[in-house]
């Protein structure tokens, strides 16, 4: 009696065609979802929100103030030109009679340059008052912080003193002096204390100048001292700000490079792992299950982790997998870093404008007035742009 046996076909299965799987349009899905949730924000909405912010009012006032000062320079130069000066003298002589009003109307009709002269006079007259008012307005927005900064330093002194007293009770040996010096050094010789002291230095003399403008102080000697030290204190703050922002930019560059290096290492490691598994599968003949694409779960992992350089292409030339979860996370991290770097670069540009502007003021460098003022305008416009972008982003997230 012979038993029948079923023959098992161990012929290797043909490899799965990656091109047969349609590409996943993850990018389109993400973009469409973000677009649906994104709130439409108008420039008027942003402007209203900027007006609600103290910094927004200050920087908007600075842009208008320095813009008017630049225009004032050219208006005065145009008025002092020979032609308009002669026209102004002629008009003064012509209108010293009873028909002054009628003559003005006739000349406005017949002579457009006379109309220009009137406009320039009105612009100069009103701009002088507006520039002075904006200067006081911006100082009022900054005012009131000096007492708070004094209180902060006083509380810091009390905290350090209490630590010294506690150490004196606990330590009765000769090391008490060394311990006290270390405590004072740790609390006061640091970047935070330097920033607090320089900020107090600036706000003290800035608010002193405001007191003169409001008529509270009148001593001319102290006013000269306040004006000089306010410029010096601002100069120190600018240099310290440049140093901080430059260090921040370096840290962001390091972080960006670390993310890119980690991504490249993981990508190459996964590509190497796949090539090793693929070679093992080919050498073992019938053991097709060792291939990373022999099961749906492994196939999914293969799509997620395969290097872009070895991805199969679809017939239309696009990658089979257009995006992955891992790549999405990396892209988001890099996008945040790029955004932070852009804001830091804007702050560096703003501080550079302030640095050039204040350098000319502190060292009394002789340059043309528009060249000097354009750096003040550039600093204000850059700060306002940063606030504008930040407000727009927050409104879109609401």
HELIX and SHEET records of a PDB file:
HELIX    1   1 UNK A   18  UNK A   20  5                                   3    
HELIX    2   2 UNK A   26  UNK A   37  1                                  12    
HELIX    3   3 UNK A   43  UNK A   52  1                                  10    
HELIX    4   4 UNK A   54  UNK A   79  1                                  26    
HELIX    5   5 UNK A   82  UNK A   94  1                                  13    
HELIX    6   6 UNK A  100  UNK A  110  1                                  11    
HELIX    7   7 UNK A  112  UNK A  142  1                                  31    
HELIX    8   8 UNK A  146  UNK A  170  1                                  25    
HELIX    9   9 UNK A  176  UNK A  188  1                                  13    
HELIX   10  10 UNK A  191  UNK A  213  1                                  23    
HELIX   11  11 UNK A  220  UNK A  283  1                                  64    
HELIX   12  12 UNK A  288  UNK A  290  5                                   3    
HELIX   13  13 UNK A  296  UNK A  305  1                                  10    
HELIX   14  14 UNK A  308  UNK A  310  5                                   3    
HELIX   15  15 UNK A  325  UNK A  362  1                                  38    
HELIX   16  16 UNK A  369  UNK A  397  1                                  29    
END                                                                             
